[in-house]
Amino acid sequence: MKKLEKYYLTPQTLGLATMGIFICFAGVELLLEKTGIINSNPLNIWWFASSLILFYIILSSIFCFNASNRLIYYRNAILIYVMLAAAICGFSSLITGIGISEAASHSWIIYVLSIVFIVFMAIIAMIRKIVDLAHK
């Protein structure tokens, strides 16, 4: 655990990195579709969106352990998650022309991931309290 203590990303940095990765993946995917290398499937962008939202959830949960002020980290992580999910879903809708309600099961995946994020944060808060008690 000592090696992980020196690594820390704020939720803002993590959210910007996730959004940047999404824009890069979406651009490459659109380029590959335009050149005919891959078949055109508008739901591919929604797959990237769902997977990168999960990426943010996992990394935010991991970096939560190293936060010095937990309450501020939790607040920022949840606010950034809401903004990130809205931005990624908005960009996906703009790029594909398919709204979130029409994106097959991806809308349900994003709803479930939102609940999973809150559950992860609660579990990590309890684990951190247990570790703090064990250190005393």
C-alpha positions in Angstrom: 0.0 0.0 0.0 3.0 2.3 0.5 3.6 2.4 -3.2 0.0 3.5 -4.0 0.1 6.4 -1.5 2.2 8.6 -3.8 -0.3 8.3 -6.6 -3.3 10.6 -6.4 -5.6 12.2 -8.9 -8.3 14.7 -8.1 -11.8 14.0 -9.4 -11.5 17.0 -11.7 -8.3 15.7 -13.3 -9.7 12.2 -13.6 -12.9 13.6 -15.2 -11.0 15.7 -17.7 -8.8 12.7 -18.6 -11.8 10.5 -19.0 -13.5 13.1 -21.2 -10.3 13.5 -23.3 -10.0 9.7 -23.8 -13.7 9.6 -24.9 -13.2 12.4 -27.4 -10.1 10.6 -28.8 -11.8 7.2 -29.0 -14.9 8.7 -30.6 -12.7 10.6 -33.2 -10.8 7.5 -34.1 -13.9 5.4 -34.3 -15.6 8.0 -36.6 -12.4 8.2 -38.7 -12.3 4.4 -39.1 -16.0 4.4 -40.1 -15.5 7.1 -42.7 -12.6 5.3 -44.3 -14.6 2.0 -44.3 -12.2 0.0 -42.2 -14.9 -0.9 -39.8 -18.7 -1.2 -40.3 -20.8 1.8 -39.3 -22.6 1.1 -36.1 -23.8 4.2 -34.2 -23.9 2.2 -30.9 -20.1 1.9 -30.9 -19.9 5.4 -29.5 -22.3 4.4 -26.8 -20.1 1.4 -25.9 -17.2 3.8 -25.5 -19.4 6.0 -23.3 -20.5 3.2 -21.0 -17.0 1.8 -20.7 -15.4 5.2 -19.9 -18.0 6.0 -17.3 -17.1 2.7 -15.6 -13.4 3.6 -16.0 -14.1 6.8 -14.1 -16.0 5.0 -11.4 -13.3 2.5 -10.8 -10.4 4.9 -10.7 -12.3 7.4 -8.6 -13.0 4.7 -6.1 -9.3 3.7 -6.0 -8.0 7.2 -5.6 -10.6 7.9 -2.9 -8.4 5.9 -0.4 -5.6 8.5 -0.7 -7.8 11.6 -0.3 -6.8 13.7 2.7 -10.2 15.2 3.1 -12.8 12.5 2.4 -15.9 14.6 2.4 -14.6 17.1 -0.1 -13.3 14.3 -2.3 -16.7 12.5 -2.2 -18.5 15.7 -3.0 -16.2 16.5 -5.9 -16.2 13.0 -7.2 -20.0 12.8 -7.3 -20.4 16.2 -8.9 -17.8 15.5 -11.5 -19.5 12.1 -12.2 -22.8 13.8 -12.9 -21.2 16.3 -15.2 -19.1 13.7 -16.9 -22.0 11.4 -17.5 -24.1 14.2 -18.8 -21.3 15.5 -21.1 -20.4 12.0 -22.4 -24.1 11.2 -23.1 -24.6 14.6 -24.7 -21.6 14.1 -27.0 -22.7 10.6 -27.8 -26.1 11.9 -28.8 -24.7 14.6 -30.9 -22.2 12.3 -32.7 -24.6 9.4 -33.3 -28.0 11.2 -33.6 -29.4 8.7 -31.1 -30.7 9.9 -27.8 -30.0 8.1 -24.6 -33.5 6.7 -24.5 -33.1 5.2 -27.9 -29.6 3.8 -27.3 -30.8 0.2 -26.6 -29.6 -1.1 -23.3 -26.9 1.6 -22.9 -29.3 3.9 -21.0 -29.9 1.2 -18.5 -26.2 0.5 -18.2 -25.6 4.1 -17.4 -28.4 4.2 -14.8 -27.0 1.1 -13.1 -23.4 2.5 -13.2 -24.7 5.6 -11.4 -26.1 3.4 -8.6 -22.9 1.4 -8.5 -20.9 4.5 -8.1 -22.8 5.6 -5.0 -22.5 2.0 -3.6 -18.8 2.0 -4.3 -18.3 5.3 -2.5 -20.3 4.0 0.5 -18.3 0.8 0.7 -15.0 2.7 0.5 -16.1 5.1 3.2 -16.9 2.1 5.5 -13.6 0.4 4.6 -11.7 3.6 5.3 -13.4 4.0 8.7 -12.5 0.4 9.6 -8.9 1.0 8.6 -8.8 4.2 10.7 -10.1 2.3 13.7 -7.5 -0.4 13.2 -4.7 2.2 13.2 -5.9 3.5 16.5 
